[in-house]
Amino acid sequence: MALGNVKTEFLESAMREGEMPSSIELEAQTAAAFASKTTTPLTTATLVRRKVSSGGGAAPTSSVHELLECPVCTNSMYPPIHQCPNGHTLCSSCKLRVHNRCPTCRYELGNIRCLALEKVAESLELPCRFQSLGCPDIFPYYSKLKHESQCTFRPYNCPYAGSECSVTGDIAWLVAHLRDEHKVDMHSGCTFNHRYVKSNPQEVENATWMLTVFNCFGQHFCLHFEAFQLGMAPVYMAFLRFMGDDNDAKNFSYSLEVGANGRKLIWQGVPRSIRDSHRKVRDSHDGLIIQRNMALFFSGGDRKELKLRVTGRIWKEQ
């Protein structure tokens, strides 16, 4: 049966009932009916015209969006959208997770594509999922996912490096989270004097690190200092991250300095945004790196205890 014939049937039926569906609703109902008249019916497409409480109106966009929600992971589905012989749909990622068995009826899924539902998705325009956080934009369904991965309104990940903290939020919320949950030291000002002491500098199997948050120029910065294994040699590294987006981070610069006994190492750079993970910044070596032998030389004494003082400042580029 042709898709156009199904659409005509629905339109005639609606006219007989005295109701005229919207274009988006008509597309959704057409997709459902077309699938139901093939050998692979879309039985989950129960998109009959829904009434809103004010009476008579339709709420088609939200209904179609529900159709496009994967029942397994609850994320929006993108091509290829799969369906079982009974019409239950799910996304391609979850098809692998359920071992090719429909999670609803347990029938084998096979390789049936729900082309009708994919066609409906092409006609949709939806708001960014971060609309409640301030994003005003509307996108075609298939462009929405790419935008959301880069949306400047998306929440930030917790920058704490000492654990796999999965918390996300805006900057003000994360600052409070770092202070209250992770007990991070908070300082105001654009200069710092950071002292690091370690009784056994040979132990770097578990990266030891410290994090301090600075409030400077009305912005927040995270100072990281840690020890880790670089190849076969232990090293110490200090670097700064900006609590905000990369474009704003480029408005600032910082310097770090460590030294003793008439010697000095200086690093100058641009803080990285916390959009870049702590590990990504560390592994790119974008910061002040101190080899262990040099660090012990700076420590003085019998070289059995590490005593480093890292100083620095942050300034705003004109």
Secondary structure, DSSP 8 states (H G I E B T S, - for coil): --HHHHHHHHHHHHHHHT----HHHHHHHHHHHHHHTSSS--TT--------TTSS---HHHHHHHHTB-TTT-SB--SSEEE-TT--EEEHHHHHHTTTB-TTT--B-TT-B-HHHHHHHHT-EEE-TTGGGT---EEEHHHHHHHHHH-TTS-EE----SS----EE-HHHHHHHHHHTS--EEEESSEEEEEEEES-TT--SS--EEEEEEEETTEEEEEEEEEEEETTEEEEEEEEEESS-HHHHTTEEEEEEEEETTEEEEEEE--EETTS-HHHHHHTT-SEEEEHHHHHHHH-TTSSSEEEEEEEEEEE--
